[in-house]
Amino acid sequence: MFNAPNAVVYLLALILGVHLVRIMLPGPMNTGLDAQLITYFAFTPARFFGDHLGAAYLETESYVSLLSTFITHTFLHADFTHLGLNSVWLLALGSPVARFLGAYRFFVFYFVCGIFGALAHLLTYPNEIIPMVGASGAISGLMGGALRFIFRPPFSVQEDRLGNLGDPRLIIFVGIWFAINILVGLYGLDPTAEHRSVAVQAHLGGFVAGLFLLPYFHSGRRAGF
């Protein structure tokens, strides 16, 4: 985490840079120009299946702008707390995955997980008009991917070998991760207070994608399920 690969540092710098640009825009965040930026670059399921955002807005839509939000939403965050939490997790989980995959594969893997996270959110809430922002889906994918080589066979001299999905340690971790997300989805981060909506489905979608897809990004010939 404290000796992060360049790929992770560059990605984190870009995410932080986007947030700083939003702060410097005229007016408070989530208003004016920043609100327009959120409207066009956040991931909003209703843009795909309905006219909830107004006919005048939808006339300016294109397939490119719609599909790009599967990735662009990962660069936007609600506030500094949201940004800080995701930054810490990106450093902690991105560093080992980037070392394991290499820079190019890491970037592709990260964004593929983000896409699957957004897709899970889309399929669960096809008519949702509230924009989804944040890198949590992609970062959850890094966690799922990391599990594949953290739980490698013990005493193996094949450092690039992947762990088995049937490993009890991996199964227990996956069960705990799903349980935590389900509880957060039901009760929020703080059950005693009003809380910001958490896109739990995006977390789970990205996580499952990372868990199952990492072997396809792995360069070792012994990689497999």
Legacy VTK file of the C-alpha trace (Angstrom):
# vtk DataFile Version 3.0
C-alpha trace
ASCII
DATASET POLYDATA
POINTS 225 float
0.000 0.000 0.000
2.831 2.415 0.852
5.022 1.348 -2.066
2.360 1.339 -4.754
3.187 0.483 -8.393
3.158 3.353 -10.864
-0.051 2.091 -12.471
-1.940 2.478 -9.194
-0.367 5.861 -8.463
-1.324 7.210 -11.901
-4.878 5.914 -11.589
-5.259 7.413 -8.133
-3.790 10.736 -9.317
-6.343 10.847 -12.138
-9.232 10.155 -9.768
-8.022 12.839 -7.354
-7.481 15.246 -10.241
-11.060 14.852 -11.434
-12.345 15.614 -7.946
-10.150 18.709 -7.642
-11.404 19.978 -11.014
-14.973 19.583 -9.786
-14.157 21.544 -6.630
-12.724 24.414 -8.681
-15.836 24.724 -10.849
-18.020 27.788 -10.104
-20.551 27.276 -7.336
-20.945 24.485 -4.749
-20.470 20.863 -5.745
-23.522 19.073 -7.159
-24.883 22.361 -8.512
-24.419 24.300 -11.744
-21.608 23.002 -13.956
-20.782 20.209 -11.546
-24.382 19.001 -11.640
-24.187 18.912 -15.447
-20.956 16.950 -15.250
-22.621 14.421 -12.947
-25.627 14.195 -15.256
-23.522 13.292 -18.284
-20.702 11.233 -16.756
-22.293 9.422 -13.796
-24.042 6.096 -14.366
-27.822 6.517 -14.423
-29.830 3.410 -15.423
-32.873 5.454 -16.484
-30.815 6.891 -19.355
-30.820 3.445 -20.958
-34.445 2.431 -20.493
-36.609 5.509 -20.107
-37.250 9.194 -20.663
-37.201 10.021 -16.967
-34.608 12.750 -17.473
-36.679 14.674 -19.990
-37.096 14.562 -23.760
-34.906 17.621 -24.366
-31.996 15.972 -22.566
-32.456 12.606 -24.270
-32.344 14.219 -27.711
-28.663 14.985 -27.065
-27.859 11.382 -26.070
-25.744 9.069 -28.150
-24.698 5.474 -27.741
-21.148 6.658 -27.152
-22.111 8.980 -24.284
-24.317 6.314 -22.728
-21.782 3.503 -22.950
-18.933 5.716 -21.747
-20.670 6.098 -18.368
-19.876 2.441 -17.637
-16.308 3.750 -17.122
-16.569 7.481 -16.420
-18.642 6.962 -13.254
-15.579 5.388 -11.626
-13.792 8.757 -11.640
-16.572 10.636 -9.816
-17.152 10.655 -6.061
-19.826 12.155 -3.852
-17.503 13.894 -1.387
-14.071 13.704 0.255
-15.159 10.896 2.589
-16.274 8.780 -0.352
-13.111 9.669 -2.248
-10.842 8.974 0.728
-12.293 5.537 1.460
-12.034 4.439 -2.145
-8.505 5.840 -2.428
-7.312 3.810 0.563
-8.906 0.616 -0.781
-7.489 1.271 -4.231
-3.990 1.542 -2.784
-4.422 -1.531 -0.604
-6.008 -3.807 -3.228
-4.701 -2.286 -6.446
-1.039 -2.600 -5.485
-0.878 -6.416 -5.232
-3.110 -6.889 -8.286
-1.015 -4.478 -10.371
2.171 -6.310 -9.385
0.582 -9.655 -10.215
-0.888 -8.657 -13.595
1.405 -5.887 -14.798
0.315 -2.335 -15.643
-1.550 -2.908 -18.913
-3.534 -5.916 -17.700
-4.226 -4.154 -14.420
-5.871 -1.163 -16.108
-8.023 -3.347 -18.351
-8.985 -5.634 -15.477
-9.892 -2.668 -13.251
-12.215 -1.076 -15.786
-13.777 -4.397 -16.801
-14.700 -4.949 -13.148
-16.141 -1.422 -13.033
-18.237 -2.191 -16.107
-19.616 -5.376 -14.567
-20.400 -3.468 -11.376
-22.387 -0.883 -13.331
-24.103 -3.638 -15.319
-25.226 -5.339 -12.088
-26.640 -2.010 -10.893
-28.383 -1.471 -14.239
-30.019 -4.908 -14.239
-31.183 -4.491 -10.637
-32.552 -0.940 -10.972
-33.298 -0.375 -14.685
-35.451 2.702 -14.037
-33.281 4.347 -11.352
-32.924 8.110 -11.903
-30.365 8.706 -9.133
-26.844 8.807 -10.632
-24.333 6.255 -9.371
-20.778 7.485 -8.851
-17.611 6.001 -7.411
-14.930 3.422 -8.066
-16.302 0.932 -5.527
-17.440 -1.596 -8.123
-14.046 -1.655 -9.815
-12.227 -1.780 -6.469
-14.443 -4.653 -5.325
-13.310 -6.414 -8.480
-9.701 -5.922 -7.362
-10.609 -7.613 -4.086
-12.188 -10.546 -5.910
-9.168 -10.834 -8.173
-6.711 -10.648 -5.275
-8.420 -13.612 -3.616
-7.369 -15.789 -6.545
-3.657 -15.478 -5.754
-3.739 -14.647 -2.041
-5.082 -18.150 -1.403
-2.543 -19.971 -3.522
-1.766 -23.603 -2.742
0.504 -23.708 0.345
4.224 -24.322 -0.117
3.876 -23.915 -3.887
7.052 -22.938 -5.695
4.972 -21.802 -8.676
4.544 -18.169 -7.713
2.259 -17.396 -10.635
-0.159 -20.213 -9.851
-3.721 -19.230 -8.944
-5.700 -20.499 -6.000
-8.620 -22.890 -6.340
-12.167 -21.558 -6.032
-12.899 -24.511 -3.793
-10.406 -23.374 -1.156
-12.319 -23.165 2.187
-10.553 -19.908 3.082
-11.743 -18.295 -0.143
-15.294 -19.601 0.310
-15.461 -18.218 3.860
-14.146 -14.821 2.742
-16.666 -14.635 -0.124
-19.499 -15.532 2.265
-18.474 -12.815 4.721
-18.121 -10.233 1.918
-21.592 -11.000 0.578
-23.100 -10.898 4.084
-21.528 -7.495 4.825
-22.814 -6.022 1.580
-26.300 -7.409 2.092
-26.420 -5.905 5.597
-25.163 -2.553 4.276
-27.793 -2.672 1.545
-30.552 -3.352 4.073
-29.519 -1.050 6.903
-26.888 1.335 5.522
-23.456 2.071 6.938
-25.050 3.531 10.087
-28.462 2.010 10.934
-29.136 4.780 13.507
-28.720 7.687 11.102
-29.813 8.919 7.720
-27.328 7.475 5.259
-26.298 7.894 1.681
-27.505 5.139 -0.608
-24.842 2.498 -1.248
-24.794 0.718 -4.623
-24.369 -2.736 -3.123
-25.205 -4.506 -6.371
-22.308 -2.710 -8.073
-19.975 -3.927 -5.329
-21.127 -7.508 -5.738
-21.112 -7.353 -9.544
-17.553 -6.041 -9.643
-16.429 -8.533 -6.996
-17.833 -11.561 -8.822
-16.329 -10.340 -12.096
-12.901 -9.975 -10.508
-13.109 -13.367 -8.838
-13.959 -15.244 -12.031
-12.205 -13.163 -14.679
-8.733 -12.753 -13.190
-7.467 -16.000 -14.810
-8.187 -14.517 -18.259
-5.882 -11.591 -17.491
-3.158 -13.709 -15.975
-0.040 -14.212 -18.103
1.019 -17.523 -16.549
0.195 -20.641 -18.556
-0.798 -22.485 -15.385
-3.614 -20.036 -14.713
-7.046 -21.535 -14.467
-10.083 -21.973 -12.271
LINES 1 226
225 0 1 2 3 4 5 6 7 8 9 10 11 12 13 14 15 16 17 18 19 20 21 22 23 24 25 26 27 28 29 30 31 32 33 34 35 36 37 38 39 40 41 42 43 44 45 46 47 48 49 50 51 52 53 54 55 56 57 58 59 60 61 62 63 64 65 66 67 68 69 70 71 72 73 74 75 76 77 78 79 80 81 82 83 84 85 86 87 88 89 90 91 92 93 94 95 96 97 98 99 100 101 102 103 104 105 106 107 108 109 110 111 112 113 114 115 116 117 118 119 120 121 122 123 124 125 126 127 128 129 130 131 132 133 134 135 136 137 138 139 140 141 142 143 144 145 146 147 148 149 150 151 152 153 154 155 156 157 158 159 160 161 162 163 164 165 166 167 168 169 170 171 172 173 174 175 176 177 178 179 180 181 182 183 184 185 186 187 188 189 190 191 192 193 194 195 196 197 198 199 200 201 202 203 204 205 206 207 208 209 210 211 212 213 214 215 216 217 218 219 220 221 222 223 224
